[in-house]
Amino acid sequence: MNTTKKKHLKSLRDYVEVLRKTGDLKEIKREVEANLEIGAIIRRSCEIYSPAPLFSNIKGYPGYRVLGAPLSYSSNELNRSSRVAIALGLDPSTKGPQIVQALADGAKNMRLIPPVVVENAPCQENIMLADDVDILKFPTPMIHDGDGGRYFGTLHIMVCRTPDGSWTNWSIARVMIIEDEPKKLVGILIPFQHNGIIFQKWKDIGKPMPFAIANGVEPAATFVGGMPLPENLCEGDYLGGWFGEPIEVVRCKTVDLEVPATAEIVVEGTISTTETHPEGTMGEFHGYINTLEKNTMPVFNISAITHRDNPILPVCSAGKPVEENHTIAGPALSAMALEELRNAEIPVKSVYVIPESALHLMAVTVSSDWPEVTGLLPEDFCRKIGHICKEFHGAYRFVRVLVTDDDIDLSDLRDIFWAWNSRCHPSKGHLTLSDEPIHPGEPLYAGHESLAAAKDDIEVLNCLLPRTEILMKMKSTAFADDFPKELQNRVIALWDE
């Protein structure tokens, strides 16, 4: 594990100040509407790589703020992944594939460090109990034109715990306000996701599940909440291990749970095992919104709300890439796949779920000696990689695995497209793996009978250079490959002239 000291930003406000100092934050002081206008500004900021918008003048909500796209692509032209790098305490210049390497290397021999409970916390500067509870007082935006409601939870962590107390889970799963209901929410609980697994344990004993929604937590906690960590591993323990120091948490006021102490807004209560309400639909990670379809999901009954003075509600405008679904889940999935491939003794060099693919494409580079190391034919080698990459929790997200040589820079879309189009045979290079996990809401599979089972075909792209005599005599014309090193250095040194 890399023992380099990471810079631990212990609150969202600390993170906001770093973005401000680096020019990657834009405070919007003119009056804006919570209904669609905030969502539209966030969406455009994602699409044109603008600084993260911080709204401080929201019509009808004095004293409240909204932060858009906090972990989306950066306005930093040299490194679009710098917001995620900063959130994880890494150097801002750390690029996407390097973040993946850091996550995978950090998992090796990591010593989990449980959170430490503090008595007084910023997140409890203001407390609403009983009749004072009102979720409608916050500037929760209508993000997309077509959303089923206003989503209070898009970049939060939801805290829940098994009835026996053995497993505490932090996760991100969207949570919607029920119109005109100040003490209720409705949220996604899917059986194959960890919060759904824990919810089922509470249903089995006939009791509502205690929950806490912590909005505006320290940025690394948001990232870890979106990681597909193994079942029974507590994200708070993992985060302490990542930074080498415990995360500070505080006990909730009405349920037996703890939340990050510096959270901006905390909602507490229980999730009903009998009461349900229509939920959604909402703009999704794949870039589309199905305005006709609604889910029926459990109701969250609120017993308390606590918040900081002048609180900040972070918001993700999910949809067409690139946004937080892609910048959080992408590196996290990549790190998990990298570890799985290493454990299977595949000569893997790097793995990266391409953010611009809306999590659909996972790219894998391997060392040039893979034929000697594995003894496999190219097709069998690529199939093996594809199967391994779909075996861990969360792997339902991507539907294509691209396998190529280690001369390809996975942080450069030009390299990805060059490899895909100059090395993948139009028919022989496309391999199909059947009955693999897929996302049940994926429009790519709409109308297929297998959708209900969340299993279908995926594609593996063989972009390995063939070992033919003629190809072995070819070489890349790239600056780094075609010219003598001495000349490269001289050109670089004189470039400004």
C-alpha positions, -999 to 999 in steps of 0.1 A, spaced: 0 0 0 11 35 -9 20 51 25 21 87 11 2 109 34 -32 119 19 -47 153 25 -78 146 45 -105 172 38 -128 166 68 -158 186 56 -176 196 25 -168 232 34 -131 225 34 -135 209 0 -154 239 -13 -126 263 -2 -100 241 -21 -122 243 -52 -125 281 -47 -88 286 -44 -80 265 -75 -106 283 -96 -129 253 -99 -158 268 -81 -183 295 -93 -206 311 -67 -238 322 -83 -252 351 -63 -281 361 -85 -315 347 -76 -323 313 -91 -353 291 -90 -353 257 -74 -377 244 -100 -355 233 -130 -333 264 -132 -307 250 -107 -309 216 -125 -304 232 -158 -273 252 -147 -258 221 -131 -264 201 -162 -248 227 -185 -218 231 -162 -212 193 -165 -215 193 -202 -191 223 -208 -166 215 -179 -175 246 -160 -164 252 -123 -188 237 -98 -218 261 -93 -225 271 -57 -260 287 -54 -263 311 -25 -295 330 -35 -323 306 -40 -358 321 -44 -379 313 -14 -351 297 6 -330 324 23 -301 310 44 -298 278 23 -273 268 -4 -270 242 -32 -237 229 -46 -239 214 -81 -216 188 -96 -190 187 -68 -173 155 -80 -180 158 -117 -154 166 -143 -132 196 -134 -128 228 -154 -90 220 -151 -81 213 -188 -50 194 -178 -69 169 -156 -106 165 -157 -104 141 -127 -89 166 -103 -121 170 -82 -121 133 -74 -84 133 -68 -87 162 -43 -117 145 -26 -96 114 -20 -67 134 -6 -45 128 -37 -25 153 -57 -48 173 -80 -28 162 -110 -36 125 -104 -55 113 -135 -83 88 -137 -63 56 -143 -38 67 -116 -67 71 -91 -78 35 -100 -42 23 -93 -42 42 -59 -75 27 -49 -64 -9 -59 -30 -5 -42 -46 10 -11 -69 -20 -7 -38 -43 -2 -33 -50 34 -54 -20 44 -60 -18 82 -96 -9 86 -101 19 112 -136 23 127 -151 58 131 -148 75 164 -179 89 181 -178 126 191 -203 143 215 -207 176 197 -209 180 159 -215 208 134 -243 187 118 -264 192 149 -262 230 152 -299 231 144 -324 203 155 -359 196 143 -379 171 163 -416 160 164 -439 187 150 -410 209 139 -398 183 113 -401 197 78 -382 184 49 -399 209 26 -379 238 41 -348 229 22 -342 241 -14 -345 206 -30 -345 212 -67 -366 197 -95 -335 186 -114 -348 173 -148 -379 182 -167 -397 149 -164 -385 138 -130 -412 122 -108 -404 146 -80 -378 167 -62 -348 146 -52 -334 155 -18 -309 127 -20 -285 125 -50 -251 128 -35 -258 118 1 -249 87 21 -277 66 35 -267 49 67 -284 17 77 -274 -13 99 -283 -49 101 -307 -59 130 -279 -77 148 -256 -47 145 -228 -65 127 -228 -45 94 -232 -8 89 -236 3 53 -231 37 37 -245 40 2 -258 64 -24 -293 56 -36 -317 84 -47 -343 97 -23 -374 117 -34 -396 141 -16 -433 132 -15 -452 163 -25 -468 182 4 -455 157 29 -431 174 54 -423 142 72 -419 116 45 -396 106 17 -395 77 -8 -363 60 -20 -348 33 -41 -342 0 -23 -331 -27 -47 -327 -63 -35 -293 -69 -50 -278 -37 -36 -265 -36 0 -291 -13 14 -318 -36 -1 -301 -66 14 -302 -50 49 -337 -38 44 -348 -74 37 -333 -85 71 -356 -59 88 -386 -71 68 -378 -107 79 -382 -97 115 -412 -75 109 -397 -42 120 -391 -9 101 -355 -2 93 -338 28 110 -321 50 85 -301 83 84 -295 103 53 -264 125 56 -262 152 29 -231 172 24 -206 149 40 -169 151 36 -161 145 -1 -143 112 4 -173 98 22 -195 106 -7 -170 88 -30 -168 57 -7 -206 56 -5 -206 50 -42 -180 23 -42 -191 -14 -47 -173 -26 -16 -178 -62 -6 -208 -72 15 -203 -68 53 -175 -43 49 -183 -10 66 -176 20 44 -168 41 75 -141 16 85 -127 16 49 -125 54 49 -106 54 81 -82 29 67 -78 50 35 -67 81 54 -50 63 83 -72 80 109 -107 75 121 -136 94 107 -155 114 132 -192 105 136 -220 116 159 -250 97 173 -283 104 157 -310 120 179 -338 95 173 -323 63 158 -294 40 168 -271 51 140 -241 74 136 -234 99 108 -204 119 97 -200 148 122 -195 175 96 -224 166 74 -245 196 63 -280 181 67 -290 149 84 -325 133 81 -333 104 106 -362 80 108 -374 45 99 -383 29 65 -416 12 65 -419 -25 55 -455 -20 46 -461 15 34 -451 23 -2 -454 52 -26 -447 59 -63 -411 69 -69 -394 84 -99 -387 84 -126 -355 103 -128 -327 111 -152 -303 82 -150 -266 74 -153 -271 60 -188 -282 94 -201 -319 89 -205 -351 95 -186 -382 73 -190 -410 97 -182 -437 70 -183 -424 45 -158 -426 48 -120 -414 25 -93 -433 16 -61 -408 19 -32 -409 20 6 -417 52 25 -391 68 47 -408 82 78 -388 111 92 -384 115 130 -357 142 131 -337 166 110 -305 183 120 -284 207 100 -255 232 101 -261 269 99 -264 281 63 -263 245 51 -252 233 17 -272 207 -2 -250 189 -28 -268 179 -60 -259 156 -89 -277 162 -122 -276 126 -133 -277 118 -170 -256 122 -201 -220 119 -192 -199 131 -175 -214 135 -140 -209 119 -105 -223 86 -114 -195 82 -138 -167 99 -119 -174 80 -86 -186 46 -98 -162 45 -127 -129 45 -108 -144 24 -80 -155 -3 -104 -122 -1 -122 -102 -6 -90 -124 -37 -81 -118 -52 -115 -81 -45 -113 -79 -64 -81 -99 -93 -95 -76 -96 -125 -45 -94 -104 -58 -122 -81 -65 -143 -112 -28 -138 -123 -38 -119 -155 -8 -97 -166 -30 -66 -163 -15 -32 -165 -44 -9 -160 -82 -8 -159 -105 21 -165 -143 25 -169 -144 53 -195 -165 81 -179 -176 93 -213 -192 59 -220 -217 64 -191 -201 34 -174 -209 11 -203 -172 5 -214 -145 -9 -192 -110 -8 -208 -82 -31 -198 -46 -30 -208 -23 -60 -205 15 -64 -208 30 -74 -241 41 -108 -227 6 -120 -221 8 -149 -246 39 -163 -228 24 -157 -193 -10 -172 -199 -5 -197 -228 -39 -187 -241 -51 -178 -276 -62 -141 -280 -99 -150 -280 -98 -172 -250 -77 -146 -231 -102 -118 -238 -131 -140 -228 -114 -149 -196 -108 -112 -188 -145 -104 -196 -158 -131 -173 -135 -121 -144 -145 -84 -148 -182 -93 -143 -178 -114 -111 -178 -87 -84 -205 -66 -67 -215 -37 -89 -202 -52 -122 -237 -51 -137 -230 -15 -146 -208 -20 -177 -218 -39 -208 -185 -39 -229 -150 -48 -219 -122 -36 -242 -89 -55 -240 -58 -39 -255 -20 -35 -252 -3 -14 -226 9 12 -252 -26 27 -249 -32 55 -224 -67 49 -209 -70 85 -198 -68 96 -234 -100 91 -255 -79 94 -287 -59 64 -277 -91 44 -268 -107 51 -302 -74 45 -320 -71 11 -304 -107 2 -309 -108 11 -346 -73 1 -357 -70 -32 -338 -105 -47 -333 -115 -69 -363 -150 -60 -375 -163 -95 -370 -137 -117 -353 -128 -90 -327 -163 -89 -312 -169 -116 -286 -202 -123 -268 -205 -134 -232 -240 -146 -224 -260 -146 -191 -239 -119 -175 -252 -94 -148 -267 -62 -163 -285 -31 -149 -323 -38 -149 -330 -2 -159 -306 -2 -188 -323 11 -221 -298 -9 -241 -317 -41 -232 -352 -26 -233 -377 -51 -246 -355 -81 -240 -371 -110 -220 -339 -113 -199 -343 -78 -185 -364 -89 -155 -337 -114 -145 -310 -87 -148 -289 -110 -170 -281 -107 -207 -253 -106 -233 -223 -84 -230 -195 -77 -255 -158 -81 -252 -137 -62 -277 -104 -79 -287 -82 -49 -294 -49 -68 -290 -23 -64 -316 -21 -96 -336 13 -114 -334 18 -116 -372 52 -111 -389 41 -80 -408 27 -64 -377 58 -71 -357 76 -49 -381 53 -20 -376 57 7 -351 36 36 -338 42 70 -353 35 87 -320 59 113 -308 69 91 -278 74 60 -299 89 71 -333 117 95 -324 150 91 -305 147 99 -268 174 126 -270 155 144 -298 122 141 -278 138 158 -248 153 185 -270 120 193 -286 102 194 -253 128 216 -238 126 241 -267 88 238 -272 78 272 -259 103 288 -283 
